[in-house]
Amino acid sequence: VVTYELMVGMPPFEKSSKSRTVDAILDAKVKPALMSGLSDECVDFITRCLSKKPAARPSIQELLDHPWIKHHWETSSLHSSPAASHISMSSQDEEKDVVYIPPFDPIPFPIEVEPRLP
């Protein structure tokens, strides 16, 4: 939900009232609108995270291994900083216990929002 809000600028299921928002969250047929300016990898990441079925959502390791996260980790200068010695992007590294997901490229503003079905 946080990734959606950061990328789109509003909550994924927000409606005109609290009760309608709750209904949208619970209704398996309601899908959040995604902006057309998002990459396919970003849309895939968000769509997987917002699965209505908890068992269908990816694990934290699957999220860390997602191409969208890996791409932005590899292009970020943060992974080569001294602080990165405690950052783990792989479950094979048992000694590192802190996970850091680096920032992503901001969306240029102003933008036109067009709903995009996953």
ABEGO torsion letter per residue (X at the ends): XAAAAAAAGBBAABBABAAAAAAAAABAABBBBBBAABBAAAAAAAAAAABABAAABBBAAAAAABAAAAAAAAABAAAABAAAAABBABAABAABABBBBBBBBBBBOBBBBBBBBX
